[in-house]
Amino acid sequence: MTVGNARQPFGRLLRAVAAVVDELPQPVFVQSGTTAFEDGRCEIVPFLTMREFERRIAESSLTIMHAGAGSVIHAVQAGKVPVVMPRLASEGEHVDSHQAEFARELARVGRIVMIDQAAALPAAAREALARQATARASASPPPMVAMIASVLRGCAGGSGG
């Protein structure tokens, strides 16, 4: 799971994962960002290189993440159906709530499973795993994903949203 590289902490998602870690596919890898997080049941690192991030996403059976455009696009392009919890400005998790708008749109078109609260994580994980098992990677991403991916490729230093 990944919280991205925003400066604001994202304890809400990390606590959600910790609450159900034993129910998740094992092993559980956590990229914790700036949020202090300890859990002996998880492998935890604060940040990843882009190469390591891409490898971890490709090898994951279940991907749980914030709704950073770069992170989500990498997961979708790797054929994953990620469980996504947007960072919210009202929770002090980001500068605004653009992640919620992005996630709602991707959930609407069926590319992600979006959650707003920790209690929804177990059901969302089951749904994502089931959809991923039956889904075939699309040769062409939805137009919005393709547009954002194109913009991110043009930005120097973009590393996961």
DRENKOL-960191 format. One record per atom (N, C-alpha, C): residue number from 1; chain; atom name; x, y, z. Coordinates in Angstrom, 3 decimals, decimal comma. Layout:
<nodes>
<NUM 'A' 'CA' <X Y Z>>;
...
</nodes>
This chain:
<nodes>
<1 'A' 'N' <0,847 -1,164 0,000>>;
<1 'A' 'CA' <0,000 0,000 0,000>>;
<1 'A' 'C' <0,888 1,220 0,000>>;
<2 'A' 'N' <0,354 2,326 -0,520>>;
<2 'A' 'CA' <1,152 3,539 -0,617>>;
<2 'A' 'C' <0,321 4,771 -0,277>>;
<3 'A' 'N' <0,963 5,691 0,440>>;
<3 'A' 'CA' <0,329 6,969 0,760>>;
<3 'A' 'C' <0,890 8,102 -0,091>>;
<4 'A' 'N' <1,838 7,790 -0,972>>;
<4 'A' 'CA' <2,409 8,810 -1,844>>;
<4 'A' 'C' <3,473 9,639 -1,155>>;
<5 'A' 'N' <3,752 10,793 -1,758>>;
<5 'A' 'CA' <4,851 11,622 -1,260>>;
<5 'A' 'C' <4,430 13,012 -0,819>>;
<6 'A' 'N' <3,142 13,207 -0,554>>;
<6 'A' 'CA' <2,684 14,508 -0,054>>;
<6 'A' 'C' <3,321 14,794 1,306>>;
<7 'A' 'N' <3,487 16,051 1,612>>;
<7 'A' 'CA' <4,107 16,436 2,885>>;
<7 'A' 'C' <3,200 16,194 4,084>>;
<8 'A' 'N' <1,894 16,213 3,854>>;
<8 'A' 'CA' <0,949 16,028 4,948>>;
<8 'A' 'C' <0,843 14,542 5,297>>;
<9 'A' 'N' <0,670 14,237 6,580>>;
<9 'A' 'CA' <0,520 12,833 6,983>>;
<9 'A' 'C' <-0,809 12,249 6,503>>;
<10 'A' 'N' <-0,843 10,927 6,416>>;
<10 'A' 'CA' <-2,071 10,245 5,999>>;
<10 'A' 'C' <-2,328 9,048 6,912>>;
<11 'A' 'N' <-2,400 9,343 8,200>>;
<11 'A' 'CA' <-2,638 8,310 9,196>>;
<11 'A' 'C' <-3,960 7,594 9,027>>;
<12 'A' 'N' <-4,957 8,260 8,487>>;
<12 'A' 'CA' <-6,283 7,650 8,309>>;
<12 'A' 'C' <-6,177 6,365 7,476>>;
<13 'A' 'N' <-5,440 6,412 6,374>>;
<13 'A' 'CA' <-5,291 5,216 5,536>>;
<13 'A' 'C' <-4,402 4,174 6,216>>;
<14 'A' 'N' <-3,338 4,611 6,845>>;
<14 'A' 'CA' <-2,452 3,667 7,518>>;
<14 'A' 'C' <-3,167 2,950 8,665>>;
<15 'A' 'N' <-3,968 3,667 9,432>>;
<15 'A' 'CA' <-4,742 3,037 10,514>>;
<15 'A' 'C' <-5,758 2,049 9,946>>;
<16 'A' 'N' <-6,344 2,389 8,805>>;
<16 'A' 'CA' <-7,317 1,487 8,170>>;
<16 'A' 'C' <-6,648 0,172 7,787>>;
<17 'A' 'N' <-5,462 0,253 7,216>>;
<17 'A' 'CA' <-4,729 -0,957 6,825>>;
<17 'A' 'C' <-4,321 -1,750 8,063>>;
<18 'A' 'N' <-3,811 -1,081 9,075>>;
<18 'A' 'CA' <-3,390 -1,771 10,294>>;
<18 'A' 'C' <-4,561 -2,514 10,942>>;
<19 'A' 'N' <-5,757 -1,960 10,861>>;
<19 'A' 'CA' <-6,931 -2,577 11,477>>;
<19 'A' 'C' <-7,311 -3,903 10,819>>;
<20 'A' 'N' <-6,949 -4,071 9,546>>;
<20 'A' 'CA' <-7,351 -5,292 8,820>>;
<20 'A' 'C' <-6,165 -6,035 8,213>>;
<21 'A' 'N' <-4,953 -5,713 8,637>>;
<21 'A' 'CA' <-3,759 -6,265 7,991>>;
<21 'A' 'C' <-3,770 -7,792 7,941>>;
<22 'A' 'N' <-4,308 -8,442 8,957>>;
<22 'A' 'CA' <-4,321 -9,900 8,964>>;
<22 'A' 'C' <-5,294 -10,490 7,944>>;
<23 'A' 'N' <-6,233 -9,688 7,469>>;
<23 'A' 'CA' <-7,201 -10,140 6,459>>;
<23 'A' 'C' <-6,717 -9,887 5,034>>;
<24 'A' 'N' <-5,621 -9,167 4,874>>;
<24 'A' 'CA' <-5,116 -8,799 3,553>>;
<24 'A' 'C' <-4,180 -9,864 3,013>>;
<25 'A' 'N' <-4,035 -9,922 1,684>>;
<25 'A' 'CA' <-3,038 -10,831 1,111>>;
<25 'A' 'C' <-1,664 -10,506 1,700>>;
<26 'A' 'N' <-0,918 -11,543 1,992>>;
<26 'A' 'CA' <0,385 -11,383 2,635>>;
<26 'A' 'C' <1,515 -11,609 1,649>>;
<27 'A' 'N' <2,680 -11,028 1,853>>;
<27 'A' 'CA' <3,024 -10,066 2,899>>;
<27 'A' 'C' <2,448 -8,697 2,575>>;
<28 'A' 'N' <2,354 -7,844 3,586>>;
<28 'A' 'CA' <1,841 -6,489 3,408>>;
<28 'A' 'C' <3,018 -5,523 3,420>>;
<29 'A' 'N' <3,149 -4,794 2,330>>;
<29 'A' 'CA' <4,190 -3,784 2,181>>;
<29 'A' 'C' <3,539 -2,419 2,294>>;
<30 'A' 'N' <4,139 -1,520 3,070>>;
<30 'A' 'CA' <3,585 -0,185 3,298>>;
<30 'A' 'C' <4,624 0,876 2,969>>;
<31 'A' 'N' <4,265 1,786 2,076>>;
<31 'A' 'CA' <5,054 2,997 1,833>>;
<31 'A' 'C' <4,341 4,073 2,628>>;
<32 'A' 'N' <4,966 4,532 3,723>>;
<32 'A' 'CA' <4,287 5,372 4,712>>;
<32 'A' 'C' <4,466 6,870 4,537>>;
<33 'A' 'N' <5,337 7,295 3,631>>;
<33 'A' 'CA' <5,528 8,724 3,420>>;
<33 'A' 'C' <6,015 9,428 4,668>>;
<34 'A' 'N' <5,457 10,594 4,931>>;
<34 'A' 'CA' <5,866 11,394 6,082>>;
<34 'A' 'C' <5,171 10,987 7,373>>;
<35 'A' 'N' <4,280 10,001 7,295>>;
<35 'A' 'CA' <3,523 9,583 8,467>>;
<35 'A' 'C' <4,296 8,541 9,268>>;
<36 'A' 'N' <4,501 8,807 10,544>>;
<36 'A' 'CA' <5,130 7,818 11,415>>;
<36 'A' 'C' <4,190 6,625 11,520>>;
<37 'A' 'N' <4,707 5,446 11,229>>;
<37 'A' 'CA' <3,881 4,236 11,244>>;
<37 'A' 'C' <4,746 3,042 11,582>>;
<38 'A' 'N' <4,291 2,261 12,545>>;
<38 'A' 'CA' <4,980 1,035 12,928>>;
<38 'A' 'C' <3,958 -0,068 13,073>>;
<39 'A' 'N' <4,267 -1,215 12,505>>;
<39 'A' 'CA' <3,431 -2,393 12,643>>;
<39 'A' 'C' <4,305 -3,575 12,267>>;
<40 'A' 'N' <4,585 -4,437 13,216>>;
<40 'A' 'CA' <5,467 -5,566 12,991>>;
<40 'A' 'C' <4,960 -6,558 11,964>>;
<41 'A' 'N' <3,702 -6,441 11,582>>;
<41 'A' 'CA' <3,133 -7,355 10,582>>;
<41 'A' 'C' <3,368 -6,881 9,158>>;
<42 'A' 'N' <3,965 -5,696 9,007>>;
<42 'A' 'CA' <4,160 -5,088 7,686>>;
<42 'A' 'C' <5,630 -4,774 7,450>>;
<43 'A' 'N' <6,020 -4,797 6,187>>;
<43 'A' 'CA' <7,312 -4,237 5,791>>;
<43 'A' 'C' <7,032 -2,775 5,476>>;
<44 'A' 'N' <7,756 -1,859 6,104>>;
<44 'A' 'CA' <7,451 -0,434 5,989>>;
<44 'A' 'C' <8,683 0,338 5,541>>;
<45 'A' 'N' <8,490 1,213 4,539>>;
<45 'A' 'CA' <9,512 2,176 4,132>>;
<45 'A' 'C' <8,826 3,522 3,928>>;
<46 'A' 'N' <9,510 4,628 4,230>>;
<46 'A' 'CA' <8,875 5,937 4,035>>;
<46 'A' 'C' <8,681 6,287 2,561>>;
<47 'A' 'N' <9,712 6,089 1,751>>;
<47 'A' 'CA' <9,638 6,486 0,346>>;
<47 'A' 'C' <10,299 5,437 -0,536>>;
<48 'A' 'N' <9,945 5,450 -1,808>>;
<48 'A' 'CA' <10,480 4,517 -2,794>>;
<48 'A' 'C' <10,995 5,280 -4,003>>;
<49 'A' 'N' <11,972 4,706 -4,674>>;
<49 'A' 'CA' <12,336 5,244 -5,984>>;
<49 'A' 'C' <11,211 4,878 -6,942>>;
<50 'A' 'N' <11,148 5,552 -8,081>>;
<50 'A' 'CA' <10,107 5,239 -9,052>>;
<50 'A' 'C' <10,236 3,791 -9,526>>;
<51 'A' 'N' <11,452 3,347 -9,763>>;
<51 'A' 'CA' <11,661 1,966 -10,215>>;
<51 'A' 'C' <11,128 0,970 -9,182>>;
<52 'A' 'N' <11,420 1,203 -7,901>>;
<52 'A' 'CA' <10,946 0,313 -6,839>>;
<52 'A' 'C' <9,426 0,390 -6,699>>;
<53 'A' 'N' <8,876 1,590 -6,808>>;
<53 'A' 'CA' <7,424 1,762 -6,742>>;
<53 'A' 'C' <6,756 0,944 -7,843>>;
<54 'A' 'N' <7,239 1,071 -9,070>>;
<54 'A' 'CA' <6,657 0,338 -10,194>>;
<54 'A' 'C' <6,780 -1,165 -9,998>>;
<55 'A' 'N' <7,917 -1,628 -9,471>>;
<55 'A' 'CA' <8,097 -3,056 -9,218>>;
<55 'A' 'C' <7,109 -3,545 -8,171>>;
<56 'A' 'N' <6,977 -2,787 -7,089>>;
<56 'A' 'CA' <6,051 -3,179 -6,020>>;
<56 'A' 'C' <4,610 -3,248 -6,528>>;
<57 'A' 'N' <4,217 -2,271 -7,323>>;
<57 'A' 'CA' <2,854 -2,277 -7,876>>;
<57 'A' 'C' <2,664 -3,502 -8,768>>;
<58 'A' 'N' <3,594 -3,747 -9,656>>;
<58 'A' 'CA' <3,483 -4,872 -10,593>>;
<58 'A' 'C' <3,383 -6,207 -9,857>>;
<59 'A' 'N' <4,115 -6,353 -8,756>>;
<59 'A' 'CA' <4,153 -7,613 -8,029>>;
<59 'A' 'C' <3,026 -7,773 -7,010>>;
<60 'A' 'N' <2,296 -6,719 -6,740>>;
<60 'A' 'CA' <1,265 -6,788 -5,701>>;
<60 'A' 'C' <0,045 -7,568 -6,167>>;
<61 'A' 'N' <-0,573 -8,275 -5,223>>;
<61 'A' 'CA' <-1,839 -8,926 -5,546>>;
<61 'A' 'C' <-3,006 -7,991 -5,236>>;
<62 'A' 'N' <-2,816 -7,093 -4,285>>;
<62 'A' 'CA' <-3,820 -6,086 -3,931>>;
<62 'A' 'C' <-3,084 -4,777 -3,707>>;
<63 'A' 'N' <-3,596 -3,717 -4,297>>;
<63 'A' 'CA' <-2,979 -2,408 -4,148>>;
<63 'A' 'C' <-3,962 -1,483 -3,442>>;
<64 'A' 'N' <-3,521 -0,915 -2,318>>;
<64 'A' 'CA' <-4,308 0,044 -1,552>>;
<64 'A' 'C' <-3,506 1,328 -1,558>>;
<65 'A' 'N' <-4,151 2,451 -1,904>>;
<65 'A' 'CA' <-3,376 3,677 -2,058>>;
<65 'A' 'C' <-4,202 4,933 -1,882>>;
<66 'A' 'N' <-3,463 6,038 -1,764>>;
<66 'A' 'CA' <-4,082 7,355 -1,801>>;
<66 'A' 'C' <-4,526 7,591 -3,248>>;
<67 'A' 'N' <-5,185 8,689 -3,503>>;
<67 'A' 'CA' <-5,708 8,949 -4,846>>;
<67 'A' 'C' <-4,826 9,906 -5,632>>;
<68 'A' 'N' <-3,522 9,841 -5,415>>;
<68 'A' 'CA' <-2,608 10,637 -6,222>>;
<68 'A' 'C' <-2,661 10,144 -7,662>>;
<69 'A' 'N' <-2,760 11,061 -8,595>>;
<69 'A' 'CA' <-2,926 10,688 -10,000>>;
<69 'A' 'C' <-1,808 9,766 -10,477>>;
<70 'A' 'N' <-0,578 10,100 -10,182>>;
<70 'A' 'CA' <0,539 9,274 -10,639>>;
<70 'A' 'C' <0,475 7,869 -10,076>>;
<71 'A' 'N' <0,191 7,751 -8,797>>;
<71 'A' 'CA' <0,110 6,431 -8,162>>;
<71 'A' 'C' <-1,008 5,595 -8,769>>;
<72 'A' 'N' <-2,180 6,173 -8,882>>;
<72 'A' 'CA' <-3,333 5,445 -9,404>>;
<72 'A' 'C' <-3,103 5,048 -10,863>>;
<73 'A' 'N' <-2,584 5,951 -11,654>>;
<73 'A' 'CA' <-2,348 5,640 -13,063>>;
<73 'A' 'C' <-1,363 4,493 -13,205>>;
<74 'A' 'N' <-0,297 4,484 -12,406>>;
<74 'A' 'CA' <0,645 3,369 -12,464>>;
<74 'A' 'C' <-0,052 2,049 -12,138>>;
<75 'A' 'N' <-0,892 2,056 -11,125>>;
<75 'A' 'CA' <-1,596 0,830 -10,743>>;
<75 'A' 'C' <-2,532 0,361 -11,855>>;
<76 'A' 'N' <-3,316 1,270 -12,406>>;
<76 'A' 'CA' <-4,253 0,914 -13,470>>;
<76 'A' 'C' <-3,501 0,403 -14,698>>;
<77 'A' 'N' <-2,419 1,074 -15,065>>;
<77 'A' 'CA' <-1,641 0,634 -16,216>>;
<77 'A' 'C' <-0,980 -0,722 -15,978>>;
<78 'A' 'N' <-0,755 -1,083 -14,718>>;
<78 'A' 'CA' <-0,187 -2,389 -14,386>>;
<78 'A' 'C' <-1,268 -3,468 -14,318>>;
<79 'A' 'N' <-2,501 -3,106 -14,663>>;
<79 'A' 'CA' <-3,591 -4,070 -14,673>>;
<79 'A' 'C' <-4,236 -4,291 -13,319>>;
<80 'A' 'N' <-4,002 -3,398 -12,389>>;
<80 'A' 'CA' <-4,567 -3,524 -11,043>>;
<80 'A' 'C' <-5,899 -2,788 -10,955>>;
<81 'A' 'N' <-6,728 -3,224 -10,016>>;
<81 'A' 'CA' <-7,933 -2,498 -9,619>>;
<81 'A' 'C' <-7,656 -2,059 -8,187>>;
<82 'A' 'N' <-7,065 -0,886 -8,019>>;
<82 'A' 'CA' <-6,660 -0,480 -6,668>>;
<82 'A' 'C' <-7,830 -0,051 -5,786>>;
<83 'A' 'N' <-7,649 -0,269 -4,490>>;
<83 'A' 'CA' <-8,537 0,311 -3,494>>;
<83 'A' 'C' <-7,943 1,676 -3,183>>;
<84 'A' 'N' <-8,755 2,709 -3,313>>;
<84 'A' 'CA' <-8,253 4,075 -3,218>>;
<84 'A' 'C' <-9,021 4,859 -2,154>>;
<85 'A' 'N' <-8,257 5,472 -1,252>>;
<85 'A' 'CA' <-8,820 6,398 -0,269>>;
<85 'A' 'C' <-8,215 7,768 -0,546>>;
<86 'A' 'N' <-9,027 8,723 -0,975>>;
<86 'A' 'CA' <-8,489 10,058 -1,259>>;
<86 'A' 'C' <-8,049 10,787 0,001>>;
<87 'A' 'N' <-6,959 11,528 -0,135>>;
<87 'A' 'CA' <-6,544 12,462 0,909>>;
<87 'A' 'C' <-7,534 13,632 0,876>>;
<88 'A' 'N' <-7,887 14,137 2,047>>;
<88 'A' 'CA' <-8,855 15,231 2,137>>;
<88 'A' 'C' <-8,259 16,438 2,846>>;
<89 'A' 'N' <-8,536 17,606 2,311>>;
<89 'A' 'CA' <-8,089 18,840 2,958>>;
<89 'A' 'C' <-8,757 18,999 4,322>>;
<90 'A' 'N' <-10,016 18,604 4,424>>;
<90 'A' 'CA' <-10,747 18,749 5,687>>;
<90 'A' 'C' <-10,132 17,919 6,810>>;
<91 'A' 'N' <-9,331 16,911 6,463>>;
<91 'A' 'CA' <-8,650 16,065 7,448>>;
<91 'A' 'C' <-7,184 16,460 7,616>>;
<92 'A' 'N' <-6,761 17,550 6,917>>;
<92 'A' 'CA' <-5,370 17,989 6,982>>;
<92 'A' 'C' <-4,421 17,084 6,217>>;
<93 'A' 'N' <-4,953 16,339 5,248>>;
<93 'A' 'CA' <-4,164 15,351 4,520>>;
<93 'A' 'C' <-3,612 15,864 3,188>>;
<94 'A' 'N' <-4,079 17,016 2,762>>;
<94 'A' 'CA' <-3,609 17,590 1,501>>;
<94 'A' 'C' <-4,016 19,060 1,465>>;
<95 'A' 'N' <-3,553 19,769 0,444>>;
<95 'A' 'CA' <-3,841 21,204 0,340>>;
<95 'A' 'C' <-5,264 21,477 -0,125>>;
<96 'A' 'N' <-5,849 20,533 -0,839>>;
<96 'A' 'CA' <-7,251 20,636 -1,258>>;
<96 'A' 'C' <-7,777 19,218 -1,425>>;
<97 'A' 'N' <-8,986 19,084 -1,899>>;
<97 'A' 'CA' <-9,575 17,744 -2,007>>;
<97 'A' 'C' <-9,689 17,268 -3,451>>;
<98 'A' 'N' <-8,721 17,649 -4,284>>;
<98 'A' 'CA' <-8,752 17,214 -5,687>>;
<98 'A' 'C' <-8,689 15,699 -5,816>>;
<99 'A' 'N' <-8,067 15,020 -4,857>>;
<99 'A' 'CA' <-7,990 13,568 -4,947>>;
<99 'A' 'C' <-9,374 12,923 -4,888>>;
<100 'A' 'N' <-10,281 13,504 -4,119>>;
<100 'A' 'CA' <-11,637 12,948 -4,038>>;
<100 'A' 'C' <-12,344 13,062 -5,380>>;
<101 'A' 'N' <-12,183 14,184 -6,052>>;
<101 'A' 'CA' <-12,809 14,366 -7,369>>;
<101 'A' 'C' <-12,240 13,360 -8,371>>;
<102 'A' 'N' <-10,938 13,205 -8,378>>;
<102 'A' 'CA' <-10,269 12,266 -9,274>>;
<102 'A' 'C' <-10,739 10,839 -8,994>>;
<103 'A' 'N' <-10,761 10,455 -7,729>>;
<103 'A' 'CA' <-11,161 9,098 -7,361>>;
<103 'A' 'C' <-12,624 8,820 -7,695>>;
<104 'A' 'N' <-13,487 9,780 -7,452>>;
<104 'A' 'CA' <-14,904 9,572 -7,777>>;
<104 'A' 'C' <-15,085 9,274 -9,263>>;
<105 'A' 'N' <-14,367 9,993 -10,109>>;
<105 'A' 'CA' <-14,486 9,773 -11,547>>;
<105 'A' 'C' <-13,969 8,390 -11,940>>;
<106 'A' 'N' <-12,825 7,994 -11,395>>;
<106 'A' 'CA' <-12,283 6,673 -11,730>>;
<106 'A' 'C' <-13,153 5,550 -11,172>>;
<107 'A' 'N' <-13,762 5,761 -10,010>>;
<107 'A' 'CA' <-14,689 4,768 -9,463>>;
<107 'A' 'C' <-15,932 4,678 -10,350>>;
<108 'A' 'N' <-16,389 5,809 -10,840>>;
<108 'A' 'CA' <-17,580 5,839 -11,697>>;
<108 'A' 'C' <-17,377 5,002 -12,951>>;
<109 'A' 'N' <-16,165 5,037 -13,508>>;
<109 'A' 'CA' <-15,898 4,274 -14,736>>;
<109 'A' 'C' <-15,342 2,883 -14,429>>;
<110 'A' 'N' <-15,314 2,510 -13,161>>;
<110 'A' 'CA' <-14,964 1,158 -12,779>>;
<110 'A' 'C' <-13,494 0,810 -12,748>>;
<111 'A' 'N' <-12,613 1,803 -12,716>>;
<111 'A' 'CA' <-11,175 1,522 -12,721>>;
<111 'A' 'C' <-10,586 1,326 -11,335>>;
<112 'A' 'N' <-11,273 1,798 -10,303>>;
<112 'A' 'CA' <-10,804 1,669 -8,925>>;
<112 'A' 'C' <-11,980 1,312 -8,036>>;
<113 'A' 'N' <-11,679 0,940 -6,805>>;
<113 'A' 'CA' <-12,690 0,809 -5,762>>;
<113 'A' 'C' <-12,349 1,897 -4,751>>;
<114 'A' 'N' <-13,240 2,860 -4,612>>;
<114 'A' 'CA' <-12,986 4,009 -3,743>>;
<114 'A' 'C' <-13,614 3,785 -2,366>>;
<115 'A' 'N' <-12,854 4,160 -1,332>>;
<115 'A' 'CA' <-13,394 4,135 0,020>>;
<115 'A' 'C' <-13,212 5,516 0,648>>;
<116 'A' 'N' <-14,146 5,867 1,526>>;
<116 'A' 'CA' <-14,055 7,119 2,267>>;
<116 'A' 'C' <-13,688 6,869 3,720>>;
<117 'A' 'N' <-14,023 5,677 4,210>>;
<117 'A' 'CA' <-13,815 5,382 5,621>>;
<117 'A' 'C' <-13,130 4,039 5,793>>;
<118 'A' 'N' <-12,415 3,905 6,891>>;
<118 'A' 'CA' <-11,653 2,688 7,177>>;
<118 'A' 'C' <-12,532 1,448 7,212>>;
<119 'A' 'N' <-13,743 1,575 7,736>>;
<119 'A' 'CA' <-14,624 0,420 7,865>>;
<119 'A' 'C' <-14,952 -0,222 6,518>>;
<120 'A' 'N' <-14,816 0,527 5,438>>;
<120 'A' 'CA' <-15,137 0,007 4,108>>;
<120 'A' 'C' <-13,993 -0,803 3,491>>;
<121 'A' 'N' <-12,817 -0,790 4,117>>;
<121 'A' 'CA' <-11,651 -1,420 3,510>>;
<121 'A' 'C' <-11,786 -2,925 3,288>>;
<122 'A' 'N' <-12,246 -3,719 4,246>>;
<122 'A' 'CA' <-12,322 -5,163 3,982>>;
<122 'A' 'C' <-13,204 -5,515 2,770>>;
<123 'A' 'N' <-14,381 -4,935 2,685>>;
<123 'A' 'CA' <-15,262 -5,214 1,550>>;
<123 'A' 'C' <-14,661 -4,696 0,251>>;
<124 'A' 'N' <-14,023 -3,530 0,301>>;
<124 'A' 'CA' <-13,400 -2,962 -0,897>>;
<124 'A' 'C' <-12,251 -3,842 -1,374>>;
<125 'A' 'N' <-11,478 -4,382 -0,445>>;
<125 'A' 'CA' <-10,369 -5,269 -0,815>>;
<125 'A' 'C' <-10,898 -6,521 -1,503>>;
<126 'A' 'N' <-11,954 -7,103 -0,965>>;
<126 'A' 'CA' <-12,545 -8,288 -1,601>>;
<126 'A' 'C' <-13,059 -7,963 -2,999>>;
<127 'A' 'N' <-13,722 -6,815 -3,132>>;
<127 'A' 'CA' <-14,237 -6,411 -4,436>>;
<127 'A' 'C' <-13,104 -6,185 -5,434>>;
<128 'A' 'N' <-12,067 -5,493 -5,015>>;
<128 'A' 'CA' <-10,942 -5,220 -5,915>>;
<128 'A' 'C' <-10,272 -6,509 -6,368>>;
<129 'A' 'N' <-10,070 -7,435 -5,447>>;
<129 'A' 'CA' <-9,444 -8,713 -5,806>>;
<129 'A' 'C' <-10,314 -9,496 -6,779>>;
<130 'A' 'N' <-11,623 -9,499 -6,551>>;
<130 'A' 'CA' <-12,533 -10,220 -7,446>>;
<130 'A' 'C' <-12,554 -9,591 -8,835>>;
<131 'A' 'N' <-12,638 -8,277 -8,891>>;
<131 'A' 'CA' <-12,666 -7,597 -10,190>>;
<131 'A' 'C' <-11,350 -7,759 -10,924>>;
<132 'A' 'N' <-10,265 -7,699 -10,194>>;
<132 'A' 'CA' <-8,948 -7,836 -10,801>>;
<132 'A' 'C' <-8,751 -9,237 -11,364>>;
<133 'A' 'N' <-9,282 -10,239 -10,664>>;
<133 'A' 'CA' <-9,134 -11,622 -11,104>>;
<133 'A' 'C' <-9,857 -11,875 -12,422>>;
<134 'A' 'N' <-10,938 -11,158 -12,655>>;
<134 'A' 'CA' <-11,712 -11,390 -13,869>>;
<134 'A' 'C' <-11,433 -10,370 -14,968>>;
<135 'A' 'N' <-10,826 -9,270 -14,604>>;
<135 'A' 'CA' <-10,579 -8,209 -15,583>>;
<135 'A' 'C' <-9,342 -8,525 -16,422>>;
<136 'A' 'N' <-9,409 -8,133 -17,641>>;
<136 'A' 'CA' <-8,225 -8,212 -18,503>>;
<136 'A' 'C' <-7,709 -6,792 -18,659>>;
<137 'A' 'N' <-6,387 -6,665 -18,614>>;
<137 'A' 'CA' <-5,792 -5,343 -18,763>>;
<137 'A' 'C' <-6,239 -4,734 -20,080>>;
<138 'A' 'N' <-6,711 -3,532 -20,013>>;
<138 'A' 'CA' <-7,183 -2,827 -21,192>>;
<138 'A' 'C' <-6,004 -2,291 -21,994>>;
<139 'A' 'N' <-6,115 -2,412 -23,302>>;
<139 'A' 'CA' <-5,053 -1,892 -24,170>>;
<139 'A' 'C' <-5,034 -0,374 -24,156>>;
<140 'A' 'N' <-6,175 0,226 -23,909>>;
<140 'A' 'CA' <-6,217 1,681 -23,862>>;
<140 'A' 'C' <-6,931 2,128 -22,591>>;
<141 'A' 'N' <-6,275 2,988 -21,805>>;
<141 'A' 'CA' <-6,882 3,462 -20,563>>;
<141 'A' 'C' <-8,033 4,425 -20,867>>;
<142 'A' 'N' <-8,892 4,667 -19,868>>;
<142 'A' 'CA' <-9,941 5,656 -20,060>>;
<142 'A' 'C' <-9,321 6,996 -20,460>>;
<143 'A' 'N' <-10,049 7,821 -21,230>>;
<143 'A' 'CA' <-9,484 9,085 -21,717>>;
<143 'A' 'C' <-8,904 9,971 -20,624>>;
<144 'A' 'N' <-9,574 10,053 -19,471>>;
<144 'A' 'CA' <-9,072 10,912 -18,403>>;
<144 'A' 'C' <-7,736 10,384 -17,881>>;
<145 'A' 'N' <-7,607 9,076 -17,729>>;
<145 'A' 'CA' <-6,361 8,484 -17,255>>;
<145 'A' 'C' <-5,253 8,736 -18,277>>;
<146 'A' 'N' <-5,564 8,556 -19,561>>;
<146 'A' 'CA' <-4,565 8,790 -20,609>>;
<146 'A' 'C' <-4,099 10,240 -20,614>>;
<147 'A' 'N' <-5,038 11,177 -20,437>>;
<147 'A' 'CA' <-4,682 12,592 -20,434>>;
<147 'A' 'C' <-3,774 12,921 -19,247>>;
<148 'A' 'N' <-4,122 12,452 -18,067>>;
<148 'A' 'CA' <-3,326 12,754 -16,883>>;
<148 'A' 'C' <-1,956 12,085 -16,985>>;
<149 'A' 'N' <-1,918 10,867 -17,482>>;
<149 'A' 'CA' <-0,629 10,185 -17,657>>;
<149 'A' 'C' <0,267 10,963 -18,601>>;
<150 'A' 'N' <-0,311 11,505 -19,663>>;
<150 'A' 'CA' <0,451 12,294 -20,622>>;
<150 'A' 'C' <1,025 13,550 -19,969>>;
<151 'A' 'N' <0,216 14,222 -19,181>>;
<151 'A' 'CA' <0,671 15,432 -18,486>>;
<151 'A' 'C' <1,794 15,085 -17,510>>;
<152 'A' 'N' <1,617 14,005 -16,760>>;
<152 'A' 'CA' <2,627 13,608 -15,781>>;
<152 'A' 'C' <3,938 13,232 -16,450>>;
<153 'A' 'N' <3,871 12,577 -17,608>>;
<153 'A' 'CA' <5,106 12,235 -18,330>>;
<153 'A' 'C' <5,858 13,492 -18,728>>;
<154 'A' 'N' <5,129 14,581 -18,965>>;
<154 'A' 'CA' <5,750 15,834 -19,364>>;
<154 'A' 'C' <6,332 16,632 -18,207>>;
<155 'A' 'N' <6,001 16,247 -17,002>>;
<155 'A' 'CA' <6,485 16,981 -15,817>>;
<155 'A' 'C' <7,765 16,346 -15,295>>;
<156 'A' 'N' <8,751 17,155 -15,092>>;
<156 'A' 'CA' <10,002 16,646 -14,523>>;
<156 'A' 'C' <9,790 16,328 -13,056>>;
<157 'A' 'N' <10,281 15,185 -12,625>>;
<157 'A' 'CA' <10,235 14,823 -11,214>>;
<157 'A' 'C' <8,922 14,314 -10,723>>;
<158 'A' 'N' <7,906 14,081 -11,567>>;
<158 'A' 'CA' <6,644 13,500 -11,109>>;
<158 'A' 'C' <6,903 12,091 -10,627>>;
<159 'A' 'N' <6,517 11,778 -9,355>>;
<159 'A' 'CA' <6,863 10,463 -8,805>>;
<159 'A' 'C' <5,722 9,793 -8,063>>;
<160 'A' 'N' <4,505 9,933 -8,493>>;
<160 'A' 'CA' <3,475 9,157 -7,859>>;
<160 'A' 'C' <2,354 9,946 -7,247>>;
<161 'A' 'N' <2,300 11,255 -7,444>>;
<161 'A' 'CA' <1,151 12,044 -7,111>>;
<161 'A' 'C' <0,979 12,513 -5,761>>;
</nodes>
